[in-house]
Amino acid sequence: MPFDAALAELQSVVGRLEAGGLPLEASIVLYERGVALHDHCARLLGDAELRVQRLLEQAGGALRTIDLAPDDPTEG
Amino acid sequence: MSERDDRPWNAWLEPAGSDELGAVEPDARIGPRIRTVAELTRLVRERLRAAPDLRDVWVEGEIGQVSVSAAGHCYFTLKDERAQLRCVVFREERQRIAFEPQTGLRVVVHGRIDVFEQQGHYQLYVDALQPAGFGDLALRLEAMKARLAAEGLFDAARKRPLPPWPRVIGLATSETGAVLHDILHVLRRRWPLVRVVFSPCLVQGDTAPATILGALHRLARWTDADTGRGVDLVILARGGGSLEDLWPFNDERVVRAVAAFPRPVVVGVGHETDVTLVEFAADVRAATPSVAAELTVPSRDEQRAGLRSLRGQLDTAIGRAVGTQRGVLDGERRALEGLRPSAVLVQERERVGLLLDRAARAVAGRLAADRALLARRGDRLPLLVEGRLVRARTDLHAATGSLAALSPYATLERGYAIVRRPDGAIARDAADHAPGDPLEVRLAQGGLDVRVERVRDSAS
């Protein structure tokens, strides 16, 4: 799940929980979901490594990407 | 020379008529005077040197053959469709002039006309040389800007907002130089969740516009093989430079390609004063390539802080939800206890205990099913499974606790109801009420707002 989608759902979960008026069990389910979303987002932020690819056009016009090494983006 | 071919080779020696040379020395009319080549050449040279409009000359043309002597002087011809002009740039001037003459280039040169006697050439002694149009570059820029602006290419209404959460950023810049490195550095530090698709191009020189067009075109038609998604936005960047260096970013084709690009384009050019036309056409203009990178992505630090805050809100909200419900239930339980003989309550508690057992079994069963499901997904999501199981166990305890708090509901399930007055007090005695009094009835599911029809005493 991409960061932005997880964050949007987390914000919605927090909003619904804060609005109150939900049965206890529904609140707990929401809370559980919120914690899972939070952890997912935090993990994405912590683990991410920039992925850099170079776009190549092959004979015939087909496009291809090749990963570039993080240290030296001009070689790869 | 060709227009003179029909005249005798020595026609210019004739002293008669309005011949300019003849006019110089009236004595020549007496009879043919034979001059030496050196004399005549000197004469020509002096005439040319004396002409004020030949001492300070600007001339535009195309550079023909170029040669550089061992001494470091540069010789070239300047030509147009009808004539040629010999030009020389002395070594000292060459060192001063930034621009080196190259065959085929269209240039504007400045200098004086003089004669090189040994070879009988008149030539232009060049002291300044620029690409043609360079002098009025600013003027051409303004004219093009006005024309493109009139087309609406630079309208604010055309500018598209940047997507707040780009997943793939297209990057068009030179693969040499600091700009690529700077941009990747910023993205790596600020938002490494993004993916960069780098499409190299030249950003300087005559061929640069064509390569920029190619790079943009490739970025526009690239899609990820798995997701089918293309780039979310494009950064077009280059370092600083002179107006001449930046010229590819004023190329009309590049300007139009940026304006027509299917996704938002951020242009970052490292300069301070001149703004290129591409920047006017861009959806977002950044002061430098690094700033361009900054503008395209969220900040990891800010998002971390935001997540921490949301986590806090979650905990606060769940605490309030549990507390509120517990408060309501506690109140109702106290009300029931006040109404019922304690012996009945004991029975009720036994019933509640059975209900709790049943509920615990049900929850455990659901957890087991979840666990099996998670185990099947486990090869893909090992971390999530472990985390969820831990939380699920915690939640089982929480659920058990909340079921205990639900015991008054079990009483209501049996068909009892709680009747309250509008002020919240429990209704205990019919005699306290009159027809038309409003009352509130709490049932196992929901409640009723009712009015008293008739009051009966305990005997009826």
Interface residues (C-beta under 8 A of the other chain):
Chain A: P2 F3 D4 L7 L10 Q11 V13 V14 L17 E18 G20 L22 L24 E25 S27 I28 Y31 E32 G34 V35 A36 H38 D39 H40 C41 A42 R43 L44 L45 A48 E49 L50 R51 V52 Q53 R54 L55 E57 L63 T65 L68 P70 P73 T74
Chain B: P164 W165 R167 G170 E175 T176 L180 H181 L184 L187 R188 W191 P192 L193 V194 R195 V196 V197 F198 S199 P200 G214 A215 R218 L219 R221 W222 R300 Q303 R304 G306 L307 L310 R311 Q313 L314 T316 A317 I318 R320 A321 V322 T324 Q325 L383 L384 G387 R388 R391 A392 D395 A398 A399 S402
